[in-house]
Amino acid sequence: RLTIEAIGRRTKRAKLQLTLQTAEVRIPDPNSPTVLAYDLANVGDAPAWNLSIAFKAPQRGGFTVVEGGKKYPLLLNPREKRQIEFYVMPGEARYAEPSLEVRYDDPRREGHFERLSGGRVHFDERVTRYEPIGPSPYTRKAVNNPEMFYGRDDTLEWVDQNIRGAYQENILVLHGQRRTGKTSVLLELERRAPKTPHIFVRFDLQYAELECTSDLFYEIASLLYTKLTTEFDLHVQKPALEEYASYPWRRFRDFHQELQAHLGDKHVVLMVDE
């Protein structure tokens, strides 16, 4: 007899534990089904199988169980848990203290029965009033306000390092999907005081009226003239459209050289935004 009892003590077995996940339930309509959710865990050292679970609760205040039976033919292994749900209608009840009757098999027992506490559930019938949401602080447009510009320090630092490095004449490209903030970065570069003697000028192709190459070089020259004469008080000749009718690249090169002569050690960084 002692040997049989010792073997029984050494045989592994399952042990189920129940945790209520919906202790507070908001019910806009007490006569509509609502869900009670539990975590059922096996904290024993052997699997459980052929699980059969019955949800029981006192029938007070119109509280009824809509769906209260579950069967789980699969294994519930040690240290494994699953979420189980039961549908109830609270009626006029403001709380319930359900229990769960569980039957299962494990290596030591067949058809083992346990009654587990289902905790105390509170039902809240408060109806949430609609509160209008104010205007969104976000915008689909490019950010041209330093108070709304956030982050992108790594991108700004990358630009700064490349324009003052050993290969300063390289073309830098910011690429990405639409609405990812590329234009906002260009506007921020134009707004910030540069760490190096560079002047950032943004040219927006979206609003430029271009029919030929002459128009392109003339529009860029006019933009540079307006910005630099306004901010740096330069005295250079204003570009004329007819001067760019023939050999526009040559005329733009001459204009740039004239600008550079007045800028001294400063250099223009042209940012083309498509």
N, C-alpha and C positions, 0 to 999 in steps of 0.2 A: 504493500500500500504506500509506503514512504517513497518507493521508487516511482510509482505512478504519479504521485503528487509533485515530485521533483521534476519529472519530465513535463508535467503540465505547466509548472511555473516557468520553465525555460522555453516553452513554445511561444513564438512571437504572435502578436495579435494586433488588430487595428484599434484605434481609438479616435472617435470623431469629435470635432469641436465646432461649434456654431457661433458666428459673429454677425450681429445685425448691422447692416450698412445703411438702413433708412430709418433711423430713430426719430427723425422729424420729417413728416410728410405734409406738403402743402396740397390742399385739395380744393380746387375752384368749384367743384360740384361733388357734394358728399354722396350722391347717388350714382356716381360714375365709377367704374373700376379704376383702382390705383394699384401700383406695384410695391410690394415689399421685397427687398433684396437681402440675401444672406450670403456670407462666405462659409462654405462647408469644407473644413480642413481635416485631413487625416494626420493626427499628431502621434500616432502609434508607430510601431516598428514592423508592421506587416500590412499588405494591401487589403482593401475591402472591396467586395464585389456583390452583384445582385442587390444594389441599393434600392430601397423602397422608402419614400418619405411621405408622410401625411401631415398636413398643416392643420392644427387644431387651435381654436380660439373661442372664448365665451361668446355666446350669442346675445349680447346686450346692446341696447341703444340702436338696434337695426343693423349692427355690424354683421356682415355675411361674407363667407368665403366663396369667391367665384370659381377659383381653380386651386385646389388644395392637395393634389396628389401628384407625385413625381416618381418615376422609375428610371434608374440608371444602371443598365446592364454592364457597363464598362467598369474597369478597375479604377479605384481611387487609391493611388500608391502612397506610401509614407511621404510626408512633407509636401503633399500635393493638395491643392484646394481648387474648388470650383464655385462659381457664383450660381445660386439658385434663386428663382423668383416665384412669387405667388401673387395672384390677383385677388383683391378684396374690395368690398364696398363698405366704407366706414359708417354710412348712415348718420345717426346723431351721436355716435360714440366719439369721444375726444381722445381716447387712448385705448390701447389693447395690449394684453399680455399673452401672446400666443405661445404655443409649444409645438415642437415637431417630434413626431413619433417616427423613429428610424429603425428599419430592419436591414441587416446585411450579413454576408458571410465573410469569414476570414479563416486563416489556416487553423485556428483553434476552435471556432464556433460556426455553426450553421443556423441561419435564421435568427441571429442575435438581435434582441430588441433593446432600444434605448429611447428614453424620453428626454429631449433636450430643450432647454429654455429658449424661447424666441425673443427674449428681451421685452422691453416696454416701448411701444410705438406711440408717438403723439401725432395727432392729426390737427393740422392748422387750416381753418376754413377761410383765412383772410384772402381776399381777392386783391391781387396786385393791381393798383391803379396805373393807368398808362401815363407816363411822364414823357412829354415831348423832348426829343433830343435837339440840342442847340446846333448851330452851324458847325460843320466839320472844320477843324483847324488845318486840315491837309488840303492840298491843291494839286491838280494835275499839271499846272503850269510850272515853268522853271522858277526856282527860288531866287529872288533878287533882293533878299533882305538878310543881313547878317544875323539877325535874331532868330531866323527860321532855318538857317543853314547849320546842319549838324553832321559831324563826322567827316569822312573823306580826307583826313589828315595824311593818310598814307599816299593817296593820289596826289595831293598838293606837294608833298615832300618829293615824290618821284619826279614831278615836273621840275621842281626847283633844282634837284640834283642833276638832271639831264641838261638843262639849259646853261648850267655853269660848269659842266664837266669838260673833259678833254675834247669831246666831239660836239661842240656847241651848235653846229650847223645841221645836225640831224633833224629829221621830221618826226615829231611825236604824234602818236595817234591814240585817242581815247575812243574805244569802241565798246559796244554793248547793246542790249535790247532797248526797245523804245521805253520811255518813261522810267529810266533807271538813273537819271540825274546827271547826264553828261553836260547838258547846257547849264545846269546849276553850278557845276564845277568851273566852267569857263567864265560865268558871271562872277564867281567868287575870286577867281584869279585876276580878273580885270579890276575888281573892287579893292583887293588887298594891296597894301604897300609891298612891293617886291623886296625880297632879301638881297637880290642882286640888281645891278643897274639895267634892268629890263623893264620895258613898258609893254603891258599886255593890251592888245586891241582885238576885240571880237568882231568878226564879220559874219553876219547871218545870211546865208544863201537863201533861206526860206522867203525872205521879204525883198530880196534884190531882184530888180527887173532887168533880166539879162537876155539879150537876143544874140549876142556875138561876143567874141573874145575882147573886142574893144570896150564893150560895156563893162565886162568883168574888171579889167585893169583900171578903168576910169572910176568905177564905184569904190574899189579898194583905195585908190589914191585920194578920193574925196573924203572917205572915212578917216584916213590917216591925217589928212590936212585939218579936218574939223576938230578931231580929238587933240592933236598935238599943238595946234595954234591956240586952242582954248586953255589947255592945262599947263602948257610950258611957254606960252607967249613967244612962239617962234614966228619969224617973219620970212615966210617963203611964198612963192607964187602959187595962187590957187589953181588947181587943175582945171583945164578947159576940155570939154568933150571933143571938140574938133581936133585937138592935138593928139587924140588917141585913135583917130580914124585909120591911120596907117602906122604900121610898126608899133602896136600898142605896148609890146613887151619892152622895146627899146625906150619908149617914152617913160614907162613906169620905172625902169632901171635908173634913168637920169633923175627922176623925181625922188626916188629913194636915196640916191647919193647926195642930193641937195639936202634932204632931211637929215641924213646922218652927219653931214658937216655941221649942222646946227646943234645936233644932240650931243656931240662930243663923245664921252665914254658910255653913253646910254645906248641901248639897242632895242629895237621894236620886235616883239613877238606877235606875229599875226595868227590869230586863232580863227580858223574857218569852221563855222558851225553849219552842218547840213541838216 
